[in-house]
Amino acid sequence: MASDIVEEAMNDMVPALDDLKRKRIFNDEEIRQIVKKRRADEYTMLKPDIKLHEYLSVVRYEVALECLRERRRKELNWRRKTVSDFAGVTRLHRIFSKATFRFRGDIKMWYQYLDFCLRSGSTKVLSSVVVRALKFHPRKVPLWLLAADRELKVANIGAARSLLVRGLRFGGSSPWLWAQFLRLEVRVALHVNQTRDSEEGAPAAASCWAPAQLLFRKALKELKGNAASLAIFLKQVQQSLKEAKSEATENARAVKGLAAWEEEIAEVLRSSRPDAPGGLDMEDVEEEDCNSLWSLWWEFERSTKSWKELSDEVASQAPACAMVHFSERLLQALRTEEAADQDATLKVLLEFSDAPRLLSPIASSPSSSSSSSSANASPSAAAEGVLKTLEVASDMCKGISSSLKSADQRGIEKAHKSLAERAAAAFPESGAIALVLWGVESQASPSSSSTAVPSVRKTSLNSATGAAFAALQASSNGTLDPALFEATLRALEDEKGVEAVVTAALSSSLALGGEAPFKEARRLGRAVADKLWDLPKRRAALLAALLESELRCRNLQTLGIGVQKKQRLLREDFEALLACLADDDEAREAWWLRYMRYVDQVSKERGGALSGLPTVMDLHWRAMRSVADQASYQEKAQELLQQHASI
């Protein structure tokens, strides 16, 4: 009978409730309320048609009750553990056990149970829960990884190896399983080398590393057709190799065995680069995976080659997205390297910006019918990306004048202008490059007339973006028609064309009317964004494109905008865009980071003065509460926060 089962469960709670009353953690009325609620929950959990959310409601109540009990225990300074200190966790285990048995096919329920075990320190229960979960979800890679990790925690290498082998039978295409298995074999090889180093007749160094090398080759064979998985696996391999080298510095046997494996890894990284001789075909590789594979190669080779040698190879072989990524890596090196190395790195960056392939449509255009991402979608992608990097480098020199000479800053600005002029001539259809060139020229000659638009740029802008440009060219003086602009945006099939339409609108206003219509076009663009409330994704794309154009026009004072007003307008644009982006939008993280970089740059330029702007740390804490993937955000924000702290 259900009543008998409930009463038995309630009787089991009596010792813990009496203990809570004795310790004055809960009074009589509170205990009566607890008994009433738990009795109702016991009947709920016995229902044959119970729903998952009802179990979760019971769990939430018990967790809140346990937190309240723990807080009051600390306030009353009870140090000795008694029965009530363990009863709450035990009851939650019982509830989770019932829920996972009833809804054994719901993987989220299992993950919540595992998370509770980790948070409550129930390590023994955790191991058994993982094993039970694997019976129903053998293809879930995180469960195999967690199970193997638990065995390694107790130094049970044989059981961990057995679990990973079984996991590979179900998920042989998972790079994480292969990487974890390889890390295990590397640690075993290190242990063998350490324990047998002084023994006579010990096996050769190569024999200790043979299992790891064999596993490495087998994983490559399994993952070869998937660029994303290959990038993840090779990154983990590099990390394992780095850890092994740091631990084997005093062990000659281990160092000798690692040397041969390191050469094999270097060859694999070299042959895995998309579009390189003997490398992967770019048609099958997405931009992010392409950047990862190329960056793995140059980070690995960085220990033996200079930036100059790497730059020459990237400039002659890499696709557009990898060239842009490499320029950003040079910029990062410029920020972090010692002063003695900064001049050499800066020289490499300037020489790289002069690479002929940056202006070659062959290097930037997509391959036939591939599904390559947006960075390769236009022939001017590489030039636009490197131009943006040079802008950041120039701004960085302004903010950190103590570490880079003014001559270096002039060199960057000269290279930036040269690349902008050559790119505008090579890619007349690119409105983005035209805007950059206008910004460079207006900065060089701020007193020039607003109508003095170079003929090469006017020619290029008149042919920009095809039909969209023609539609937005509403009058001879370049005035933007907001109704036509809104109608064009609403008529687009998706959000991918928003940036091209916005660039065409701003370019036409600049070329045909000069600065005043350009400034008015951006104001009208913000007004149109407010009207697209029924299309949130399109509105976000419009705000992002407008903000991108403003960030590219660095010398906004030429438009009659003061410094404080410029800061206020950009702050409003950042806030509007972040408020518009959905919580699960991947761009949300990137724009938070750009907002932080902008505030950090203003702080450096103005000696820490932030008129009307939030601080970097304020933005950091807001971003932590806003982004979906906090681990990814923290990894990317760490460098920026460290640089800001050093101001």
C-alpha positions in Angstrom: 0.0 0.0 0.0 1.2 3.5 -0.8 0.3 4.8 2.7 2.5 2.1 4.3 5.4 3.0 2.1 5.0 6.7 2.9 4.7 6.1 6.7 7.8 4.0 6.6 9.7 6.7 4.9 8.4 9.3 7.3 9.5 7.1 10.3 13.0 7.0 8.9 13.2 10.8 9.0 12.4 11.0 12.8 16.0 10.7 14.2 17.2 13.5 11.9 14.2 15.8 12.6 14.7 15.2 16.4 18.3 16.1 16.0 17.4 19.3 14.2 15.0 20.3 17.0 17.6 19.5 19.7 20.2 21.6 18.0 17.6 24.5 17.6 18.3 24.7 13.9 14.5 24.5 13.2 11.7 25.2 15.7 8.5 23.1 16.2 6.4 25.0 13.6 9.1 24.7 11.0 9.5 21.0 11.6 5.7 20.5 11.2 5.9 22.3 7.9 8.8 20.1 6.8 6.9 16.9 7.7 3.8 18.1 5.9 5.7 19.0 2.7 7.8 15.8 2.7 4.7 13.6 3.2 3.1 15.3 0.2 6.3 14.7 -1.8 6.4 11.1 -0.9 2.9 10.6 -2.2 3.8 12.5 -5.4 6.8 10.3 -6.0 4.6 7.2 -5.8 2.2 8.4 -8.6 2.3 6.1 -11.6 2.1 9.0 -14.0 4.6 11.3 -12.3 6.3 13.9 -14.5 9.9 14.8 -14.6 9.3 18.4 -13.5 7.6 17.0 -10.3 10.8 15.2 -9.3 12.8 18.3 -10.0 10.4 20.3 -7.8 11.1 17.9 -4.9 14.8 18.2 -5.5 14.7 22.0 -5.4 12.9 22.0 -2.1 15.3 19.6 -0.5 18.3 21.5 -1.8 16.9 24.8 -0.5 16.2 23.1 2.9 19.7 21.7 3.1 21.3 25.0 2.3 19.2 26.7 5.0 20.1 24.0 7.5 23.8 24.4 6.7 23.7 28.2 7.1 21.9 28.0 10.5 24.4 25.3 11.7 27.3 27.7 11.0 25.5 30.6 12.7 24.9 28.5 15.8 28.6 27.3 15.6 27.8 23.5 15.7 31.1 21.8 14.8 30.4 18.2 15.7 28.7 16.3 12.9 25.5 14.4 13.9 22.8 12.5 12.1 21.1 15.6 10.7 24.2 16.7 8.9 24.1 13.6 6.7 20.3 13.0 6.4 19.6 15.8 3.8 22.3 14.5 1.3 21.1 10.9 1.9 17.5 11.9 1.1 18.6 13.7 -2.1 20.5 10.7 -3.2 17.3 8.6 -2.7 15.2 11.1 -4.7 17.7 11.2 -7.6 17.9 7.4 -7.6 14.2 7.2 -8.0 14.1 9.8 -10.7 16.9 8.3 -12.8 15.2 4.8 -12.5 11.9 6.2 -13.6 13.3 8.5 -16.3 16.4 6.4 -17.2 16.3 7.6 -20.8 16.7 11.3 -19.9 20.4 12.1 -20.0 19.9 15.5 -18.5 18.5 13.9 -15.3 21.7 11.7 -15.1 23.9 14.8 -15.5 22.1 16.6 -12.7 22.6 13.6 -10.5 26.3 13.4 -11.3 26.6 17.2 -10.7 25.0 16.8 -7.3 27.4 13.9 -6.4 30.4 16.1 -7.3 29.1 19.1 -5.4 28.2 17.1 -2.3 31.5 15.2 -2.3 29.8 11.8 -2.7 32.7 10.3 -4.6 31.8 6.7 -3.9 28.2 7.1 -5.0 29.5 9.0 -8.1 31.4 6.0 -9.4 28.3 3.7 -9.1 26.0 6.4 -10.7 28.4 6.7 -13.7 28.4 3.0 -14.2 24.6 2.9 -14.1 24.3 5.8 -16.5 26.6 4.1 -19.0 24.3 1.1 -19.1 21.5 3.3 -20.6 23.7 5.8 -22.4 26.8 4.0 -23.8 27.3 6.5 -26.6 27.6 9.6 -24.3 31.3 10.4 -24.4 31.4 12.6 -21.3 30.2 9.6 -19.2 33.1 7.5 -20.3 35.5 10.3 -19.6 34.1 10.8 -16.2 34.2 7.1 -15.4 37.8 6.8 -16.5 38.7 9.9 -14.5 37.2 8.5 -11.3 39.4 5.4 -11.7 42.5 7.4 -12.3 41.7 9.4 -9.1 42.2 6.2 -7.1 45.2 5.1 -9.3 43.3 2.3 -10.9 45.0 2.5 -14.3 43.9 -0.9 -15.5 40.2 -0.1 -14.9 40.6 3.3 -16.5 42.2 1.8 -19.6 39.5 -0.8 -19.8 36.8 1.8 -19.6 38.3 3.9 -22.4 38.7 0.9 -24.7 35.0 0.1 -24.1 34.1 3.8 -24.7 35.9 3.8 -28.1 33.8 0.8 -29.2 30.7 3.1 -28.9 32.3 6.5 -29.7 35.4 5.8 -31.8 35.0 9.1 -33.6 35.3 11.2 -30.4 38.5 13.1 -30.3 38.1 13.5 -26.5 38.2 9.8 -25.9 41.3 9.3 -28.0 43.0 12.3 -26.3 42.2 11.0 -22.8 43.4 7.5 -23.7 46.6 9.0 -25.1 47.1 11.1 -22.0 46.8 8.0 -19.9 49.4 6.1 -22.0 51.8 9.1 -21.8 51.5 9.1 -18.0 52.1 5.4 -17.9 55.2 5.8 -20.1 56.5 8.5 -17.8 56.0 6.4 -14.8 57.7 3.4 -16.4 60.7 5.6 -17.3 61.0 7.0 -13.8 60.8 3.6 -12.0 63.1 1.7 -14.3 65.7 4.4 -15.0 68.2 3.0 -12.6 67.4 -0.7 -13.2 69.8 -2.9 -15.2 68.4 -4.4 -18.3 65.5 -1.9 -18.4 63.7 -1.7 -21.7 64.8 0.8 -24.3 63.2 4.3 -24.1 61.4 3.8 -27.4 59.6 0.7 -26.1 58.1 2.6 -23.2 56.6 5.2 -25.6 55.5 2.6 -28.2 51.9 2.2 -26.8 51.4 6.0 -26.9 52.8 6.3 -30.5 50.7 3.4 -31.7 47.5 4.9 -30.1 48.4 8.3 -31.7 48.6 6.8 -35.2 45.4 4.8 -34.7 43.6 7.9 -33.6 44.8 9.9 -36.6 43.5 7.1 -38.9 40.1 7.2 -37.2 39.8 11.0 -37.2 41.4 11.8 -40.5 38.2 12.6 -42.3 36.9 15.1 -39.7 38.9 18.4 -39.6 37.1 19.6 -36.4 37.8 16.4 -34.5 41.4 16.3 -35.8 41.9 19.9 -34.5 40.6 19.0 -31.1 42.7 15.9 -30.9 45.9 17.5 -32.0 45.5 20.3 -29.5 45.1 17.8 -26.7 48.2 15.9 -28.0 50.2 19.1 -27.9 49.1 19.7 -24.3 50.0 16.1 -23.3 53.4 16.4 -25.0 54.1 19.7 -23.2 53.2 18.2 -19.8 55.4 15.2 -20.6 58.4 17.3 -21.5 58.1 19.4 -18.4 58.0 16.3 -16.2 60.8 14.5 -18.1 63.4 17.2 -18.0 65.6 15.3 -15.6 65.0 11.9 -17.1 67.3 11.3 -20.1 65.5 8.0 -21.0 62.1 9.8 -21.2 63.5 12.7 -23.2 65.1 10.4 -25.8 61.8 8.6 -26.3 59.9 11.9 -26.6 62.2 13.3 -29.3 61.1 10.7 -31.9 57.5 11.1 -31.1 57.8 14.9 -31.3 59.1 14.7 -34.8 56.2 12.5 -35.8 53.7 15.0 -34.3 55.4 17.9 -36.2 55.0 16.1 -39.5 51.3 15.4 -38.8 50.7 19.1 -37.9 52.5 20.1 -41.1 50.4 17.8 -43.3 47.1 18.7 -41.6 47.1 22.4 -42.6 44.3 23.2 -45.0 45.4 24.3 -48.5 49.1 23.7 -47.7 51.1 21.4 -50.0 50.0 17.9 -49.0 47.5 19.2 -46.5 43.7 19.0 -46.2 41.4 20.3 -49.0 39.8 23.6 -47.9 36.5 22.5 -49.4 36.0 20.2 -46.5 37.1 22.5 -43.7 35.2 25.2 -41.9 36.9 28.5 -41.0 37.2 27.8 -37.3 38.8 24.4 -37.9 41.1 25.9 -40.5 42.3 28.5 -38.0 42.8 25.9 -35.3 44.9 23.6 -37.5 47.1 26.3 -38.8 47.6 27.8 -35.3 48.5 24.4 -33.9 51.2 24.2 -36.5 52.7 27.6 -35.9 52.5 27.4 -32.1 54.3 24.0 -32.3 57.0 25.3 -34.7 57.4 28.5 -32.6 59.9 26.7 -30.4 62.3 26.2 -33.3 61.4 28.9 -35.8 61.2 32.7 -35.7 58.1 34.7 -36.4 59.8 35.8 -39.7 60.1 32.2 -40.9 56.5 31.3 -39.9 55.3 34.5 -41.5 56.9 33.7 -44.9 55.2 30.3 -44.9 51.8 31.5 -43.9 51.9 34.3 -46.5 52.8 31.9 -49.3 50.4 29.0 -48.4 47.7 29.8 -46.0 44.0 30.6 -46.9 42.5 34.0 -46.1 41.1 33.1 -42.7 44.4 31.7 -41.5 46.3 34.7 -42.7 44.0 37.0 -40.7 44.3 34.7 -37.7 48.1 34.8 -38.0 48.1 38.6 -38.1 46.1 38.6 -34.8 48.6 36.2 -33.3 51.4 38.6 -34.2 49.5 41.4 -32.5 49.1 39.2 -29.4 52.8 38.6 -29.4 53.4 42.3 -29.8 51.4 42.8 -26.6 53.0 40.1 -24.5 56.7 39.9 -25.6 59.6 41.6 -23.9 60.6 45.0 -25.2 63.7 43.5 -26.9 61.6 41.3 -29.1 58.8 43.8 -29.9 60.7 45.6 -32.6 61.4 42.3 -34.5 57.8 41.2 -34.1 56.5 44.6 -35.3 58.7 44.3 -38.4 57.3 40.9 -39.2 53.7 42.2 -38.9 54.5 45.1 -41.2 56.1 42.8 -43.8 53.2 40.4 -43.5 50.8 43.2 -44.3 52.7 43.7 -47.6 52.2 40.1 -48.7 51.0 39.9 -52.3 48.5 37.1 -51.5 46.5 39.4 -49.2 45.3 41.1 -52.4 44.9 38.0 -54.4 41.3 36.8 -55.0 42.7 33.2 -55.5 43.9 33.2 -51.9 40.6 34.4 -50.5 37.8 33.1 -52.6 35.9 30.0 -51.6 36.4 26.7 -53.3 33.5 25.8 -55.7 30.5 24.4 -53.8 32.1 24.1 -50.4 30.4 25.1 -47.2 33.2 27.4 -46.1 32.4 30.1 -43.6 31.9 33.8 -44.1 35.6 34.8 -43.8 36.2 33.1 -47.1 33.0 34.4 -48.7 34.5 37.4 -50.4 37.8 37.9 -52.3 38.7 40.8 -50.0 38.3 38.8 -46.8 42.1 38.5 -46.1 42.8 42.2 -46.8 39.9 43.4 -44.6 41.0 41.2 -41.7 44.6 42.3 -41.7 43.5 45.9 -42.1 41.5 45.5 -38.9 44.6 44.0 -37.1 46.7 47.0 -38.2 44.1 49.3 -36.8 44.3 47.6 -33.4 48.1 47.6 -33.5 48.1 51.4 -34.2 45.6 52.0 -31.3 47.7 49.8 -29.1 50.8 51.9 -29.8 48.9 55.0 -28.8 47.8 53.5 -25.5 51.2 51.9 -24.6 53.6 54.5 -25.8 56.2 53.5 -23.2 56.7 50.1 -24.8 56.7 51.0 -28.4 58.5 54.0 -30.0 56.5 56.7 -31.8 58.5 55.7 -35.0 57.0 52.2 -34.7 53.5 53.7 -34.5 54.2 55.8 -37.6 55.4 52.6 -39.4 52.1 50.8 -38.5 50.0 53.7 -39.7 52.0 53.9 -43.0 51.6 50.2 -43.6 47.9 50.5 -42.7 47.4 53.3 -45.2 49.4 51.5 -47.9 47.4 48.3 -47.5 44.1 50.2 -47.5 45.0 52.0 -50.8 46.2 48.8 -52.5 43.2 46.9 -51.2 40.7 49.5 -52.4 42.3 49.4 -55.9 42.3 45.6 -55.9 38.8 45.1 -54.6 36.6 48.0 -55.8 33.5 46.1 -54.8 34.4 46.2 -51.1 32.5 48.9 -49.3 34.2 47.9 -46.0 37.7 48.6 -47.4 36.4 51.9 -48.8 35.3 53.0 -45.4 38.6 52.1 -43.9 40.5 54.1 -46.6 38.2 57.1 -45.9 39.0 56.9 -42.2 42.8 56.7 -42.9 42.7 59.6 -45.3 40.5 61.8 -43.1 42.9 61.1 -40.2 45.9 62.2 -42.3 44.1 65.3 -43.5 41.3 66.2 -41.0 40.9 69.7 -42.5 40.2 68.5 -46.0 36.8 69.2 -47.6 34.1 66.6 -47.0 33.5 66.4 -50.7 37.1 65.6 -51.6 36.5 61.9 -52.1 39.4 60.3 -54.2 38.3 59.2 -57.6 39.4 55.6 -57.1 37.1 55.3 -54.1 34.2 57.0 -55.8 34.5 54.6 -58.7 34.6 51.7 -56.3 31.7 52.8 -54.3 29.5 53.4 -57.3 29.9 49.7 -58.2 29.6 48.3 -54.7 27.1 45.6 -53.6 25.2 45.5 -56.9 21.4 45.9 -56.7 21.4 46.7 -53.0 23.7 49.7 -53.6 21.6 50.9 -56.5 18.4 50.7 -54.4 19.9 52.6 -51.5 21.3 55.4 -53.7 18.1 57.3 -53.2 19.3 60.7 -54.4 22.2 62.5 -56.1 23.4 64.0 -52.8 23.7 60.6 -51.1 20.8 61.1 -48.6 19.5 57.8 -47.2 15.8 57.0 -47.6 14.9 55.3 -44.3 11.7 53.8 -45.6 13.5 52.2 -48.6 16.3 51.1 -46.3 13.9 49.4 -43.9 12.0 47.8 -46.8 15.3 46.4 -48.3 16.3 44.9 -44.9 12.9 43.3 -44.5 13.0 41.9 -48.0 16.2 40.0 -47.4 15.9 36.2 -47.2 18.1 36.0 -44.0 20.5 38.0 -41.9 23.6 37.2 -44.0 22.9 40.1 -46.4 22.4 42.8 -43.7 26.1 43.7 -43.5 26.3 44.2 -47.3 23.2 46.4 -47.4 24.5 48.6 -44.5 28.0 48.9 -46.0 26.4 49.9 -49.3 24.2 52.5 -47.6 27.1 54.1 -45.7 29.4 53.9 -48.7 26.9 55.6 -51.0 26.3 58.4 -48.5 30.0 58.9 -48.1 30.9 58.9 -51.8 28.0 61.0 -53.0 27.5 63.4 -50.2 30.5 63.3 -47.9 30.7 63.5 -44.2 27.3 65.0 -43.3 25.2 62.5 -45.2 27.4 59.7 -43.8 26.8 60.8 -40.3 23.1 61.2 -41.0 22.9 57.7 -42.6 24.2 56.1 -39.4 21.7 58.0 -37.3 18.9 56.9 -39.6 20.2 53.3 -39.4 19.8 53.3 -35.6 16.2 54.6 -36.0 15.4 51.9 -38.5 16.8 49.3 -36.1 14.2 50.4 -33.5 11.5 49.6 -36.0 12.7 46.0 -36.6 11.4 44.9 -33.2 9.4 42.1 -34.9 12.7 40.7 -36.4 15.1 40.4 -33.5 17.8 38.6 -35.4 17.8 41.1 -38.2 17.7 44.0 -35.8 20.8 42.5 -34.0 22.6 42.1 -37.4 21.8 45.7 -38.3 23.0 47.0 -34.9 26.2 44.9 -35.3 26.9 46.2 -38.8 26.4 49.8 -37.7 28.6 49.4 -34.7 31.3 47.7 -36.8 31.3 50.6 -39.2 31.7 53.1 -36.3 34.6 51.1 -34.8 36.3 51.0 -38.2 36.0 54.8 -38.5 38.6 55.6 -35.9 38.8 59.4 -36.5 35.2 60.3 -35.7 36.3 63.8 -34.7 36.3 64.7 -38.4 32.5 64.2 -38.4 32.1 66.9 -35.8 31.8 64.4 -33.0 33.6 65.2 -29.7 35.5 62.7 -27.7 32.9 62.4 -24.9 30.0 62.3 -27.3 31.8 59.6 -29.3 32.2 57.5 -26.2 28.6 58.0 -25.2 27.3 57.0 -28.7 29.5 53.9 -28.8 28.5 52.9 -25.3 24.8 53.2 -26.3 25.4 51.1 -29.4 27.2 48.4 -27.5 24.4 48.3 -24.9 21.7 48.2 -27.5 23.4 45.4 -29.4 24.0 43.2 -26.3 20.4 43.7 -25.2 19.2 42.6 -28.6 21.3 39.4 -28.9 19.7 36.2 -27.6 21.2 34.5 -24.6 22.3 31.5 -26.7 23.7 33.6 -29.6 27.4 32.8 -30.1 28.1 36.4 -31.1 27.1 37.6 -27.6 30.4 36.5 -26.1 32.4 38.1 -28.9 30.7 41.5 -28.5 31.2 41.5 -24.8 34.9 41.0 -25.4 35.0 43.8 -28.0 33.2 46.1 -25.6 35.8 45.3 -22.9 38.6 45.9 -25.4 37.1 49.2 -26.4 36.8 50.4 -22.8 40.3 49.2 -22.1 41.7 51.1 -25.1 39.9 54.3 -24.1 41.3 53.9 -20.5 44.8 53.6 -21.9 44.5 56.6 -24.2 43.0 58.9 -21.6 45.1 57.8 -18.6 42.4 55.8 -16.9 39.6 58.5 -17.4 36.4 56.9 -18.5 33.8 59.6 -19.0 30.4 58.0 -19.1 31.8 54.5 -19.7 31.7 51.4 -17.4 34.9 49.9 -16.2 36.4 46.8 -17.7 35.7 44.8 -14.5 32.1 45.9 -14.4 31.7 44.6 -18.0 33.5 41.4 -17.0 31.1 40.6 -14.2 28.1 41.5 -16.4 29.4 39.3 -19.2 29.9 36.4 -16.7 26.2 36.5 -15.9 25.2 36.9 -19.5 27.2 34.5 -21.7 26.0 30.9 -22.0 29.5 29.3 -22.1 31.3 30.8 -19.1 34.4 28.5 -19.5 35.0 29.7 -23.1 34.4 33.3 -22.1 36.8 33.2 -19.2 39.5 31.6 -21.3 39.3 34.4 -23.9 38.9 37.2 -21.3 41.8 36.2 -19.1 44.5 37.8 -21.3 42.6 41.1 -21.6 42.0 41.3 -17.8 45.7 40.6 -17.1 46.7 43.4 -19.5 44.2 45.8 -17.9 45.4 45.0 -14.4 48.9 46.0 -15.5 47.9 49.5 -16.4 
